[in-house]
Amino acid sequence: MSYTFVADVPSTSITTNVNVTENYWSTTDQSEIRKRIFDFSDWSSYAVADYWPYLTSADYNSPVST
């Protein structure tokens, strides 16, 4: 698996969001970031990964993107 973020979010609501903004994706390409997010329950879950803004470097204290 070549994912940066993997989640298993059980959800019975279509309004469930997962906040992954404090993550470093090592790219600014939106389509590339989307490819790096995988939800194990993707076939039956409606959880949405909120990844914007994201960290600009691999340091937890780094500034976020603008």
C-alpha positions, -999 to +999 in steps of 0.1 A: +000+000+000+014+034-009-010+055+011-001+084+034-033+082+054-053+051+060-085+051+081-114+029+091-142+052+100-175+035+108-203+058+098-240+057+096-243+094+086-233+111+054-221+141+074-191+124+090-158+143+084-123+133+094-099+162+100-065+153+086-053+189+081-023+183+104-007+159+080+022+164+056+015+150+021+049+158+005+031+173-025+008+203-033-009+185-061-046+180-051-052+149-072-020+133-057-031+140-022-065+124-029-048+093-041-029+090-008-060+089+013-078+056+018-107+046+040-110+009+047-148+013+049-149+033+016-174+010+000-200+016+027-189+048+044-196+084+036-167+099+057-150+128+040-113+135+047-107+173+052-071+177+042-069+215+034-050+233+047-022+209+052+013+211+068+040+225+045+068+204+059+073+171+077+074+189+111+044+189+133+050+226+141+054+236+105+031+263+090+000+253+071-006+259+034-024+290+023 
